[in-house]
Amino acid sequence: MNKYPSYLDLLETGELDKRIEILYEKFRSCDLCPNNCKVNRLEGEKGFCRVTNKPIIASYGPHFGEERPLVGQNGSGAIFFTYCNMACVYCQNWEISHLGEGDIIEVEDLAKIMIILQVWGCHNINLVTPTHQIPFIVKAIKIAAEMGLNLPIVYNCGGYESLETLKLLDGIIDIYMPDIKYMDDKVALKLSKVKNYSKVVKEAVKEMHRQVGDLIIENGIAKRGLIIRHLVLPGDLSQTEEVIKFISEEISKDTYLNLMDQYRPCGDAWKYPPLDRMITKDEWEKALNLAYKYGIKRLDDRRARFL
């Protein structure tokens, strides 16, 4: 890859068109994500994510609450995609992910939004919950690139990703930003309604790291690489030690990690104690000490509640 961002190379060679064609074909018996619903979304059939044949977005604009290297001076160019391929009972974007708040738009409109975010001075295009809408997104990136888009693309997801789909994104995505939510599949099924989460997320994050490596920051701004998020949950429902150990031993000790302390009860969390309370200072300090124990030192410092 010679150009930056790398999708500009794929545009020149025609490879981007090939990827778009393959991704759209997946809609006919949808296996974009590990839910493998096998519905024909091009014909309006709905699977787990409830999105059919057009993009649905809730909002877009400069976002200043993201990780420090994404925000910079002018903000991260966030596009919030409606619905999700997970169904977390405590989701902080409940109205968007569960209730479907948002508008159906054309792919061309999505491309124009990317250009608008660039004109506004945003440092990147931050795709928030993109997994189930990725064919629309890649097509929009192509259209936007032909209009002059040259910002890095951030893939901001829940970690429940198909390896086959991720490989089709190689050279398109500059910055991967997955959550690693849990390492206990029973907890994942109960709280996020997905199967085999631990195996899936481990394979997905390894593939992401293979593609982009550790995070590269230039003049305070993220250019390429992996950022991992881990939300510390009450009662260690998030199995934080197992998550950090995996990152340290199987990804990289130089991983840029956002260890998040901002959990608050949202959605149906009140039905699932101890999710009906915020985490304590002791729980947060234990998580922080685990990061140090396993040698993870690149911790995002954007808004630690207890520091």
C-alpha positions, -999 to +999 in steps of 0.1 A: +000+000+000+015+034-010-013+058-006-028+070+027-055+061+035-050+027+020-085+025+005-073+050-021-050+023-035-079-001-037-099+025-055-072+030-082-067-007-088-104-015-090-102-038-060-127-017-041-154-025-067-146-062-063-150-060-025-183-041-028-197-068-052-187-096-028-201-078+003-234-070-014-237-107-025-236-116+012-269-098+016-286-126-004-281-151+024-267-128+051-236-140+069-220-106+074-216-114+111-215-145+132-253-145+138-255-161+103-291-152+099-292-164+062-320-140+053-322-123+019-318-087+029-319-075-007-355-087-008-364-070+024-361-099+048-350-091+083-326-110+106-312-103+140-301-067+131-335-057+115-318-038+087-326-047+051-313-031+019-306+005+027-285+023+053-301+035+085-283+062+106-293+080+137-269+109+136-235+122+126-211+150+136-178+158+153-176+137+185-154+149+213-161+120+238-140+094+219-104+083+226-079+111+228-060+103+196-093+102+176-106+135+189-076+158+185-087+194+181-116+191+157-133+159+169-138+124+155-163+123+126-188+099+141-216+083+121-240+064+144-256+035+126-290+023+137-296-012+152-268-036+160-256-072+156-256-076+194-284-069+218-267-058+251-292-054+278-273-024+293-266-005+260-260+032+265-273+039+230-306+019+237-328+041+215-306+036+185-295+000+189-327-015+203-356+009+194-343+017+159-341+055+162-328+068+129-336+075+092-333+053+061-310+070+036-294+063+003-258+051+000-250+084-019-262+104+011-239+084+033-210+093+011-220+130+012-220+128+050-184+115+050-174+145+028-193+169+052-174+155+082-141+160+063-151+196+054-159+203+090-123+193+099-129+160+116-097+138+119-114+106+108-146+089+097-157+070+128-182+042+119-202+035+151-217+000+151-210-006+114-209-045+113-244-051+099-243-022+074-208-027+061-217-032+024-234+001+023-205+017+041-178+004+017-198+015-013-202+049+003-164+051+010-158+045-027-182+072-038-168+096-012-132+088-022-140+097-058-153+130-043-120+137-025-124+118+008-089+112+023-096+106+060-087+074+079-117+051+085-124+039+121-143+006+126-160+011+160-176-022+168-187-047+195-162-073+186-187-098+173-172-100+138-170-126+110-134-134+099-145-136+063-160-102+064-130-087+082-107-101+055-128-082+029-121-050+049-083-055+047-069-023+032-102-004+036-102+001+074-073+021+089-082+020+126-100-009+142-117-002+175-134-032+189-149-038+223-138-069+241-168-072+264-164-106+281-146-139+281-175-160+295-198-172+268-227-178+292-225-142+303-223-130+267-254-150+258-273-136+287-263-100+285-257-095+248-277-123+232-249-137+211-233-172+210-196-181+212-186-146+219-152-153+235-139-174+205-153-150+180-139-119+196-104-134+200-102-144+164-116-111+152-092-090+172-062-111+161-073-105+125-077-068+131-042-066+146-028-086+117-042-060+093-032-028+110-008-035+138-004-014+170-018+021+170+004+047+152-001+083+164+014+113+146+012+148+161-014+135+186-037+120+160-043+083+153-033+073+118-035+035+117-037+006+140-057-011+167-075+005+197-093-019+221-121-009+244-130-028+276-159-016+297-155-027+333-188-041+346-201-044+381-194-077+399-166-086+373-192-096+347-167-084+321-140-109+333-114-081+331-084-101+340-090-127+313-095-099+287-063-080+297-043-113+298-055-121+263-045-087+250-011-088+267-002-124+257-019-129+223-022-094+208+005-070+220+017-053+252+018-021+231-019-023+224-037+011+229-064+002+255-093+022+266-102+007+300-136+023+306-150+031+340-181+049+329-206+021+331-241+032+342-273+013+342-292+018+309-319+000+290-329-032+308-299-033+331-321-030+362-334-065+355-299-080+357-282-073+391-255-063+397-259-043+364-284-022+383-255-002+399-224+016+387-190+002+394-172+010+426-138+027+431-124-006+443-136-024+411-120+003+389-087+002+408-086-035+405-091-033+367-064-006+364-039-027+385-045-057+362-035-036+332-003-027+349+002-063+361+001-076+325+023-048+311-004-028+292+008+008+296-008+026+266-041+035+284-064+061+272-068+089+298-098+107+284-122+107+313-115+083+341-143+089+367-121+079+397-089+097+388 
